[in-house]
Structure formats: structure tokens, C-alpha cells
Amino acid sequence: MTPATAPPASSTSISVTPHEIWCRSRGVLLAVLLLVVTATALAAARSGDQHGRLDPRSADRYGSRAIAELLKEHGVSVRVATTLHVATSATGSDTTLLVTAPNLLTPHQQRALRTATTGTTGRTVLLGADSPSLDTLAPGVRAQSAAPVVARPPHCSLPAARRAGAVETGGIRYDAEGLDTDGCYPAGSLPSMLLVREPAAGDTVLLGSPDFLYNERLDHQGDASLALQLLGSRPHLVWYLPSLTDPSATGSTADDTTNTGTADGRSSFIELIPSGWLWGTLQLAVAAVLAAVWRARRLGPLVNERLPVAIRASESTEGRARLSRRANARDRAAASLRHATRTKLAPLAGVSPGDAHSPAVLLPALSARLGPAHGNLSDLLFGPAPSEDRALVLLADQLDSLEREVRTS
């Protein structure tokens, strides 16, 4: 019988079944599903509070329909503007322009709004204006740290504030030097309401907080009185609700030196992303890096440790078998079984341990002991790996039978 050569060792199969993929990923999918459901529930729960905020058409608790109706009863026309074009085209000496979110305006929009209101004797009311918008809409005014919204006395000589008395104000505080101003409702040493008079340009009213315009607060203290006097000083009121959907939010001009854009006057993609999203993305990236470092940390090389308890050989064998089955490592399992069988058969056939895994030495010795009837010893001891679990079980049974036969021969 010609000795057979050993087949090359095959690599371990790492393909997984769909069931195994599902078992491994179901925990992550469940966590993502819970996150989505929680976010949806929170958004739905808060949608009623956020809907129509400072909208004169909204009767929600944070809407402003109540003050709009009072102004109409006093003969003031209220016009809602949702785009910059409508807001700027309606400005005039007999008009009050209320901007509910000046910080949401882009630099281009701020300049356009400032140009439209300059040269008129109308009034501009800015709610919660901060550093991003003050430099353009109210030059010379600086925003300071915010204060809580509580009922505050006016402590100023402005007639409208003195008639209204205590009003629920606070929020951003303002500081101005070298300007003709009236500061009211101070929080600490700085006012939370500032009226800035400009020669031949009307006046600008800065309010640190819009809370006294909400429907739910209009009947508190002197909130309604102050709102009527500030917004009803002219016969027309333009209520401007800025939004990111305004087409002018993507506009730019060729001589724009403060807002970097493309050469043809269009804003770049990065400029169209609100700063909050950019900061949020940066925080998520940092968190991902930290998580990767945490998961990949190593305290030193792996070392063998003695187990604190004794483990039975059957349990160790079963554990290894389960690991091999999970990895579909039939080739490794078959190689391990054949290696153990050859190691046991070698001394029985008179072969030295060093030649136990050499087909040229082991196979002739076994054939001489068992006879020529066993012609499949080469495939059995050195053959290819089984292609399925059933073939692996059959191989184990055949190796076990061969070992018993050699021992009894």
C-alpha cells in the first residue's frame, strides 16, 4: 500500500448563519429600538408645548394669540411675517417690527433687516437678542449673562414701564455705553429691557426674555400693559417669525466680508448647518473615540492563570466543542480528533511518538497490524475536513472504532 500524504491544513470557517447573526445583533437592535421609541415619545409629549411658540395665531400656552387679539381691539393691525422679504417690505415710520428670534437670522439676513429699518422712525423690538445678532441689529449694545425670569419692578423713568409696574422679565441683560438709552427692569446692576434711541431712525427695544408675551403669563403682574405699550405704539405691527425654511437664509452677497461663502454668492454646505448640530457631531465623535479607546484598552500581555477550581475533563471538552460549533470550525475539530487518535495508535503499532503524525511511517505499521482489509486508513487519519456536522460525528465514531480495533488486535 502506497503511503498517502497529509492534506494541507484548511483555514477555520468563520461564516455565520442568519440565526447566529440575529442572536449576536438582537441586543443592539433592541437598544436602538428603545432609543427611537423613547425619542418619539418625548417628541410627541413636548410637541404640544413647542407648537406655535410666540406665534400670534397660536392659542397654546406658549403662543401669543392673546396679546395679538388685545392689540387688534386697540386698533393696531397685526401682520404675521414668516420670511425676511415680507418683514422688510412692511417696515415704515408707522410700523412696529417684532423679531421673535433674532439669533436665528444669518448675518446676511441681519444686515438686510438693519438696512430696512434704518432711516425710518418706526420701532424694532428684538426678543432675546444675544451676541450673534446684537453687533448688526443693535450696534454698541453688549449682551451679558442671563438672569432668571421673575417679577421685577421697572426702576426707570420710561413712561411705558412705569405705567406697567412690575413685570415678569429677566433672561439676557444688556449693557450700552455712549448711546441714548433707557434701561428698565434691572437684574443685578444691568437692565433686562433696554430702549435704544437712534437719531432719525426710530428706536430699538431689546427684551432679554419673551415670557411676558406668552398666553399663559399675559395676565400676570403688568405683563399685558407693558406688551400693549411696547407693541402698540404705532398703528401697525409686523410680527416676524424667523425660520430656517426662509429662502433668504441661504442668500449672500458678493461683498459679504463677514460671512464666508462661495465665489458666486452662494453659501457653502457647512454654513447652512446650524452651529448646534456641528457641536453635537463633534461631541458624538469624541464620545466614539473614547468608547473605542475604552473597549480596546490592554493592561498587559495575556498570561495563563491557574483556575481557582477544578473543572472536569468532560465539561472542558463540551465547552471547546460548543466554541468550535459556534465558529463552524469543523476542520479544527477534525484535526484535533485525528491528532489525538494518531497519538494513541502510534505506541500500539510500534511507532515512536516522533513519527506518530507521519503518514509514511504510521500507515504501514497500522496496515501490518490490522491487515489489508483496512484500505481507508489514509482518508480516515489524514483525510480532508468534513463539510457538515453529520460527517464530523461519523468521523469521530470511525476513529473511536479504529482505536478499539487496534487495541484488541
Sequence and secondary structure as in RCSB ss.txt:
>XXXX:A:sequence
MTPATAPPASSTSISVTPHEIWCRSRGVLLAVLLLVVTATALAAARSGDQHGRLDPRSADRYGSRAIAELLKEHG
VSVRVATTLHVATSATGSDTTLLVTAPNLLTPHQQRALRTATTGTTGRTVLLGADSPSLDTLAPGVRAQSAAPVV
ARPPHCSLPAARRAGAVETGGIRYDAEGLDTDGCYPAGSLPSMLLVREPAAGDTVLLGSPDFLYNERLDHQGDAS
LALQLLGSRPHLVWYLPSLTDPSATGSTADDTTNTGTADGRSSFIELIPSGWLWGTLQLAVAAVLAAVWRARRLG
PLVNERLPVAIRASESTEGRARLSRRANARDRAAASLRHATRTKLAPLAGVSPGDAHSPAVLLPALSARLGPAHG
NLSDLLFGPAPSEDRALVLLADQLDSLEREVRTS
>XXXX:A:secstr
                 HHHHHHHHHHHHHHHHHHHHHHHHHHHHHHHHHTTTT TT  STT  HHHHHHHHHTT
 EEEEE SHHHHHHT  TTEEEEES GGGS HHHHHHHHHHHTTS  EEEEES  HHHHHHHSTTEEEEEEEEEE
EE   S  HHHHHH SEEEEEEEEEESSSEEEEEEEETTEEEEEEEE TTS EEEEES  GGGSGGGTTSTTHHH
HHHHHHSSSSEEEEE   TT GGGG   TT SSS   TTS   HHHHS HHHHHHHHHHHHHHHHHHHHHH   S
       SS   HHHHHHHHHHHHHHTT HHHHHHHHHHHHHHHHHHHTT  GGGTT HHHHHHHHHHHH TT T
THHHHHH    SSHHHHHHHHHHHHHHHHHHHH 
